[in-house]
Amino acid sequence: MFDSEVLLPDLWEISGAIPVTLAMALTIFVLSTLIGSLFAFVEHRKMPVLRELVVAYKVVFKGVPMVVVIFLFYYGLPPTLQYLASLVGIEFNGHRTPNWVTLVVALVACVAAFQAEVVKGALNSFDTGQADAAYSLGYRSSQMFRRILLPQTIVAAIPDLANSFMVIMKALSLGFAIEVVDIFAQSQLTAALNFYYLEAFLIAVVIYMVIAYLVTQIADRTERALRVRA
């Protein structure tokens, strides 16, 4: 039976995982967006060799399930770090790498492939006629990129980037498989203590919905503000 009396205590317990979850999500979002933007720029400029490598990277990390990538990094990252450290003469025990670091690195690798598509789409939406007009007015390539291309690309990418952030939030729940505690994992742990699973998961749903609402509002307001400036 549903017991409303456990909602407040469970909410207090589960809310404790919100700061850690948001910190990991923001880290993954920023790093994956930077890497994805670099990949998109390589494709947009059609750089030889590098473009083929980027395409191969996206095929791999878009096709392999995230949970598989997480386990590959979980078992492969520590010995790899230890080996790389030994090459430069540093004594490092890779097996002491925190699990949350492994999770962040694995999800950055996965999400960067999707962010590359987001940024690539935004770049392709740019009207090249504006670039020609800017060059005819004496703009240098750096000025055209900074004043015309970049602002419009950011505005075009904002809705999809907001969606990517929520994908990251949901992907973090896979971290429970390697003992990383986020909102979902904390709800499981809380429910395991008192056996009120329905109540705990309902609280988790509400928390995710609130975060999704806030992210949507921030994205919409940012997009409107940048459109006015652009």
N, C-alpha and C positions, 0 to 999 in steps of 0.2 A: 504493500500500500504506500501511496505517496504521503510523506511526512514533511509538512511545511516547517516544522520546528528545527530541522537540521539545515535549512537553507542558509540562514545567517552564519552559523559556524562554518559551514562548508564554503560559503562565499569568502569568508575571511581567509581560510586556508588556501583556496585556489587563487585568490587575488595576489597572494605572495609570489606567484610565478609570473605575474604580468611584467614587472620590470625586466626580468631576465629574458623573457620571450621577446619583448620589444627591442631590447638591446641587441640580441642576436639577429632579429629580423632586419633592423636598421643597418647593422654591419654587413649582412649578406646583400641587402638591397644596394647599398652604396658601392661595395666592391664589385658586385656583378654588373651593375650599370656602367661603371667605369670600364671594366673589361669588355662588356658587350658593345659599348660605344666605340672602343678601339677596333673591335672586330668589324663593326658596321662601317667604320671609316675605311678599313682595308678593302672591304667589298665595294664600297661606293667609289673608291678611287681605282678599283680593278687592278690592284697591285699584283703582278705575276708571282707565282709560287705561294706567297703569303695568302692570297685569296683562296687557293686550293686547300691550303692547310686549315683556314678558317671554316670553309665549307665542310671539310672532313670532321672537324671538331664538332660542329653543330649537328651533323648527322649522328655522331656517336652519343653526345650528351642529350639530345632531344629524343633519341630512340630508346636508350636504356632507362628503365624505371629508376626513379630517384633512390628507392630503398636499396636497390642493388649497388648503386654508386656509393651510397653511404657505407655499406658493408665492405666494398672494395677499398675505400679510404680507411675504414676502421682497421682492417688487417694490413693494408699496404702502406699507409702514410707513416706510421712510427718507424718501421725498418728503413724506409726511404730517407726520412730525415736523419736517422742515425748514420746511414751510409754517406750521405752528403756532408754531414758534419765531420766524419772521419777523413774525407778527402782534403779538407782544409786544416786538419790537425786539431779539431775541436772535440773534446770528450763530451758526448751528449747521449743520454739514454732516451731514445725515441719513444719507448713504451710508457714513459711518464707523461706523454702528451695528453692533456685533458680531453675527454670525450667531446666536450662542447666545441673545442677547436676543430676536431675532426669533422664534426657535423657542419660547422660553418664553412670549412674549406670545401667539403663535398657539395653542399648546396650552392655555394658560389660558382663552382665548376658547372653545375647543372643549369642554374638560372641564367648565367652569363650567355648561354646559347640562345635562350629565349629573349633576353634583353637585346641581343644583337639584332634580332628580327624586328623588335619594337623600334629601335633607333634607325635601322635600315629603312623601315617603312616611312618614318618621319622624314628622313633625308630624301627619299624618293618623292615625297609629296611636295618638295620645294620646287617652285617655279623657276626654271633656269633662266627665263627671260629677265627676272629681277637681277640675277647675277650679271647678265650682259649689260643691263642698264647701269648697274653699279660700276662696272669696269669702264663704261663709256664716260662716266662722270669722274674718272680718275681714281677710283677706289683700288687700293692694293688688295691682294688675295686675303691677307690677314684681316684687313678692315672689313671686307665683304663678309668673311666668315663670322667675325665678332659682332658686327652690327646688323646683319641681315639674315644670314643663314642660321646661325646658332639660336637667336631668339625664336624664330619661327619653328625650328626643329623641336625645341623644348616644348613649346605650346602644343604642337601636334602629338608629341609623345606622352604628355601628362596623363591622359585617360588610361592608356595601356600600362604606363608605369604604375599607376595606382592599383590596377588589377594585378600586376606582378607582385606588388607588396603583399596583397592578400594571399596570393599563391604561396609566397614564402612563409607567411604565417601558418598556413595549413600544412606546408611541407615540414615545418619544424616538429609537427606531431610525430613524424617518423623517427625522430631522435630518441623516442622511448625505447626503440629496439637496441640502442647502444647506451641506455641508461642516462640519457640527457633529459632533465625534467623541464618541461614547458607547461603551458596552461593545460593542455590535454593530459599530459602525463601526471600532473599534479591532481587533476580531477580523478584519474584512475587510482592514484595512491590514497587520496582522501576517501574515496568510496570503498576501497579495500579495508579501511579501518573500521567503518561503521556499517558496511554493506548496503548503503543507500546509493545505489548506482544511478538510478533515474534522476534523483535530485542533483547529484554531482555533475552529471553530463548536461542537464538542463542549465545549470549555472555556467558551465563552459560555453554552451551555445549562446547564452546571453552576452557573455564577455566578448566572444568573437563577433557577434552582431554589433555591439557597441563600437569595437575597434574598427570594423568595416565601415560603419556610419561616419565615424570621425575621419577616417582616411579619405572617404568619398567627399566629405565636406571640405577638407583641406585641399584636395586636388581640384575641386570645382572652383574654389575661391582663388587658388593660385593661378589656374588657367584664365579666369576672368581678368585678374589683375595684370597678367602678362600680355593678354590680348589687347588691353587698353594701352599698355606701354609700347607694344609692337606696332 
